Amino acid sequence: MKLTKKNLEQRLDHLYDAIIVGGGAGGLSAAIYLQRYGLSCLVVEKGRGRSFWMQELHNYLGLPPTTPGRVLLNHGTEHMLELGGDYLRGYVEAVEDEGDTFAVRVKVGKVDSVYPVFRTKYLVAASGIIDHLPQLENMQNVYEFAGYTLHVCMICDGYEMMDRKCGLFVNTESAINTAFVLNWFTPYITVFTQGACEVSPEMRQKLADHGYPLMEAPIKRFLGEHHEMTGVELTDGQVIPLETGLVAMGSHYFSEYLQGLNLEWKGNNLATDSMCRTSHPRIFAVGDLKEGLNQVSIAVADGTLAATAIWRDIRRASPPRRWEENLSQPMGVVL
């Protein structure tokens, strides 16, 4: 059921088989499978994650390419609830390992917040990442194009940038190297540093050798209408014609609640085995928090793997179910 401030008290004494931090594609996939395995789970979703911002799912099998990410999430949430799972809008602040259980502290509500603590046998970290976007005085101008013609994932949306005039927006020199992969899709690349980093003579020469202009002035605004980009205006007055853009400015990983646990990390990502199990036997990581491709299709598969591994653990530790009525009957007689 959907939990709120008004009814969450009903679940504070309940021990969940799994609590899933994050209601994106990976978290919802795990929840659906857990409920179908006859286990109990709670999804805690902070809202407005990366998949929520996807305006069109061009590369997801079985859905029209114009399907927004939020439609996929709404269907997944409804499915999980129909199966008897619990769902709470809130922000997981901390997880404490109590031995056989985890205590999960959640902030619920931005105003008059409450801080319930739920307990679970297993934890699935599906809280994901959010991409850093160019920071303009008018951020609504950025949101007008983000997810439409301003992209954050080359693997997802390289096709949409094919042979189009493309801006590459970076904040470090190392990110400029993205241009030399992006050129598989389009050679019409202009690099924008927004004044955020120094560019070495070697990198300047490499860009020049490929014919890629380098713009270092900050961005004033994106140009276009109806989500279709036509260019960028810089603070020095220059206007650069563009048809699309790729942001390569890094991401924020929503993993603060895990920092007090003894887990193996590889950079910002959690190290996992083939079933998405972390170095802690009862903590799993799915989607963008674990190593691998940041794709909706991968996250959905991760959720399936993690839920199945949890079910296997619990099944193997549980006594077998017997047909009790038949145990009192003579052999060969079936009721």
C-alpha positions in Angstrom: 0.0 0.0 0.0 1.0 3.6 -0.3 2.4 4.9 3.0 2.1 8.5 4.2 2.6 10.3 7.4 -1.0 9.3 8.3 -0.6 5.5 8.0 3.2 4.6 8.2 2.8 3.7 11.9 1.1 0.5 10.6 4.5 -0.7 9.3 6.9 0.4 11.9 6.7 -3.0 13.7 6.8 -5.0 10.4 10.1 -6.7 9.4 10.4 -6.5 5.7 12.2 -9.1 3.6 13.7 -6.2 1.6 13.7 -2.4 1.6 14.5 -0.9 -1.8 16.0 2.6 -1.7 14.8 4.1 -5.0 11.7 3.7 -7.1 13.3 3.9 -10.6 13.3 1.2 -13.1 15.8 -1.0 -11.2 14.1 -0.6 -7.8 10.6 -1.2 -9.2 11.8 -4.3 -11.1 13.2 -5.7 -7.9 10.0 -4.9 -6.0 7.8 -6.6 -8.5 9.9 -9.8 -8.5 10.1 -9.8 -4.7 6.4 -9.6 -4.3 5.9 -12.3 -7.0 8.2 -14.5 -4.9 5.9 -14.1 -2.0 8.2 -11.8 -0.1 7.4 -8.4 1.5 9.1 -5.2 0.4 9.0 -1.5 0.8 10.1 1.0 -1.9 11.3 4.4 -0.6 11.4 6.9 -3.5 12.8 10.4 -3.1 11.3 11.6 -6.4 12.5 13.1 -9.6 15.3 10.6 -10.3 17.2 10.3 -13.6 14.6 8.1 -15.3 11.9 10.6 -14.4 13.6 13.2 -16.5 13.7 11.0 -19.6 11.2 12.6 -22.0 11.2 9.8 -24.5 12.3 6.2 -24.3 13.7 5.8 -27.8 15.6 2.6 -27.0 13.4 0.5 -24.7 12.0 -2.7 -26.2 8.2 -3.0 -26.4 7.3 0.6 -25.8 6.6 3.4 -28.3 9.7 5.6 -28.6 7.8 8.6 -27.5 7.0 7.1 -24.1 8.1 9.4 -21.3 10.2 7.8 -18.4 7.5 8.9 -15.9 4.9 6.7 -17.7 7.2 3.7 -17.3 7.7 4.5 -13.6 3.9 5.0 -13.0 3.1 1.7 -14.5 5.8 -0.1 -12.5 4.6 1.5 -9.3 1.0 0.5 -9.9 2.1 -3.0 -10.7 4.1 -3.3 -7.5 1.2 -2.0 -5.4 -1.2 -4.4 -7.0 1.1 -7.2 -5.9 0.9 -6.0 -2.3 4.2 -4.1 -2.0 4.5 -0.9 0.1 5.6 2.4 -1.3 6.7 5.6 0.5 7.8 9.0 -0.8 10.7 9.9 1.4 14.5 10.3 1.6 16.6 7.6 3.2 19.0 9.4 5.5 20.8 6.5 7.1 21.1 2.7 7.3 22.4 0.9 10.4 23.5 -2.7 10.3 22.0 -4.4 13.4 23.3 -7.8 12.6 20.4 -9.8 11.3 18.5 -6.7 10.3 19.0 -3.2 9.0 17.4 -0.1 10.5 16.5 2.3 7.7 15.8 5.9 8.8 13.7 7.9 6.4 12.8 11.6 6.2 9.2 12.0 5.2 7.8 15.4 4.2 9.7 18.6 3.4 7.5 20.5 6.0 6.9 19.2 9.5 9.1 16.2 8.6 8.9 12.9 10.5 11.7 10.4 10.7 10.4 6.8 10.9 12.7 3.8 11.2 11.8 0.7 9.3 13.5 -2.7 9.6 14.5 -5.2 6.9 16.4 -8.4 6.4 17.9 -7.2 3.0 18.6 -3.9 1.4 18.6 -3.0 -2.3 20.4 0.2 -3.2 18.6 1.6 -6.2 18.9 5.3 -5.5 20.8 6.0 -8.7 22.4 9.2 -9.9 21.4 12.6 -11.3 23.4 14.4 -14.0 25.0 17.8 -13.5 23.6 20.3 -16.0 24.9 23.7 -17.0 24.0 26.1 -14.3 22.4 29.2 -15.7 20.6 32.1 -14.0 17.4 30.9 -15.6 17.4 27.1 -15.1 14.0 26.8 -16.7 15.8 27.6 -19.9 17.9 24.5 -19.4 14.9 22.3 -18.5 13.2 23.4 -21.7 15.7 21.3 -23.6 17.0 18.7 -21.1 15.8 15.3 -22.1 14.6 16.5 -25.5 17.5 17.8 -27.7 19.9 18.3 -24.8 21.1 14.8 -23.8 23.2 13.3 -20.9 23.8 9.8 -22.2 25.6 9.1 -25.5 24.8 5.4 -25.4 21.1 6.2 -24.9 20.8 9.1 -27.3 23.7 9.0 -29.8 21.3 8.1 -32.5 19.3 11.3 -31.8 22.5 13.3 -32.4 23.5 11.5 -35.6 25.1 13.9 -38.1 23.6 17.0 -36.4 25.3 20.1 -35.2 26.1 19.1 -31.6 27.4 21.0 -28.6 29.5 19.1 -26.0 29.2 20.8 -22.6 32.0 20.0 -20.2 33.4 21.2 -16.9 36.8 19.4 -16.9 39.5 18.9 -19.5 39.2 15.1 -19.3 35.6 15.3 -20.3 36.6 16.9 -23.6 37.8 13.5 -24.6 34.1 12.6 -24.9 34.2 14.4 -28.3 36.4 11.7 -29.7 33.8 9.1 -29.0 30.8 11.3 -29.9 32.3 11.7 -33.4 31.1 8.2 -34.2 27.6 9.7 -34.3 28.4 13.2 -35.6 31.6 15.1 -36.7 29.8 18.5 -36.2 31.0 19.0 -32.7 31.5 22.3 -30.8 33.0 22.0 -27.3 31.8 24.4 -24.5 33.9 24.6 -21.3 31.7 27.4 -19.9 34.9 28.9 -18.3 34.9 26.0 -15.8 38.3 24.5 -16.6 41.7 25.2 -18.2 42.4 23.6 -21.6 46.0 22.5 -22.2 47.8 23.3 -25.5 47.8 19.6 -26.3 44.0 19.3 -26.0 43.6 22.5 -28.0 45.7 21.1 -30.8 43.8 17.8 -30.7 40.5 19.7 -31.1 41.9 21.8 -33.9 43.2 18.6 -35.7 39.6 17.3 -35.7 38.0 20.6 -36.7 36.1 21.0 -33.4 35.7 24.6 -32.3 36.4 25.4 -28.6 34.1 27.9 -26.8 35.3 29.0 -23.4 32.9 31.8 -22.5 30.1 31.0 -20.1 26.6 30.2 -21.5 24.0 32.9 -21.3 21.1 30.9 -22.6 20.0 28.1 -24.9 18.1 29.1 -28.0 15.1 27.4 -29.6 11.5 26.7 -29.0 9.1 23.8 -28.4 12.1 21.8 -26.9 14.0 22.0 -30.2 17.4 23.6 -29.8 18.7 26.0 -32.4 21.8 27.3 -30.7 23.6 28.7 -27.7 24.1 32.4 -26.8 27.3 33.0 -24.8 27.9 35.8 -22.3 30.4 37.4 -24.8 27.6 37.9 -27.3 28.5 35.0 -29.6 25.7 32.9 -30.9 26.6 29.3 -31.9 24.1 27.4 -34.1 23.3 24.0 -32.8 20.7 21.3 -33.3 21.4 19.2 -30.3 23.7 18.8 -27.3 25.4 16.4 -25.0 26.2 17.2 -21.4 29.3 15.5 -19.9 29.6 17.3 -16.6 29.6 14.3 -14.2 26.8 13.1 -11.9 25.8 13.1 -8.2 25.6 9.6 -6.8 22.8 9.2 -4.2 24.8 7.0 -1.9 25.3 9.0 1.3 23.1 6.7 3.3 25.5 3.8 2.6 28.7 5.5 3.7 28.6 4.2 7.3 28.5 0.6 6.1 31.6 -1.5 5.3 31.2 -1.9 1.5 33.6 -2.3 -1.4 33.6 0.7 -3.8 35.1 1.2 -7.2 35.2 4.9 -7.4 31.6 6.1 -6.9 30.2 2.7 -7.9 29.5 -0.3 -5.6 31.4 -3.5 -6.5 28.9 -6.3 -7.0 28.9 -10.0 -8.1 26.9 -11.3 -11.1 23.7 -11.2 -9.0 24.2 -7.6 -7.9 25.3 -8.6 -4.4 27.7 -6.2 -2.8 30.6 -7.1 -0.5 27.9 -7.3 2.3 25.9 -10.5 1.8 22.5 -8.8 2.5 23.0 -5.6 0.5 22.5 -5.4 -3.2 23.1 -2.6 -5.7 21.2 -2.2 -9.0 21.2 0.3 -11.8 23.5 3.3 -11.9 25.0 2.8 -8.4 26.8 -0.4 -9.5 29.5 -0.8 -12.1 28.2 -1.1 -15.7 26.2 0.7 -18.3 23.7 3.4 -17.1 20.7 2.1 -19.0 17.1 1.5 -18.1 17.2 -2.0 -19.7 20.3 -2.9 -17.6 18.6 -1.6 -14.4 15.5 -3.6 -15.0 17.6 -6.8 -15.4 19.6 -5.9 -12.2 16.4 -5.7 -10.2 15.4 -9.1 -11.4 18.8 -10.6 -10.4 18.9 -9.0 -7.0 15.3 -10.1 -6.1 16.0 -13.6 -7.3 19.2 -13.8 -5.2 17.3 -12.6 -2.1 14.5 -15.2 -2.7 17.1 -17.9 -3.0 18.7 -17.0 0.3 15.4 -16.9 2.1 14.1 -20.0 0.5 17.1 -22.1 1.3 17.0 -20.9 5.0 13.3 -21.7 5.3 11.7 -25.1 6.3 10.0 -26.9 3.4 6.3 -26.5 3.1 4.4 -29.8 3.5 0.9 -30.9 2.7 0.0 -31.4 6.3 -3.4 -33.0 5.8 -1.8 -35.8 3.8 0.8 -36.6 6.4 -1.8 -38.2 8.7 -3.2 -40.4 5.9 -2.0 -43.9 5.0 0.6 -44.0 2.2 -1.0 -43.9 -1.2 -4.2 -42.1 0.0 -4.5 -38.5 -1.3 -7.2 -36.2 -0.1 
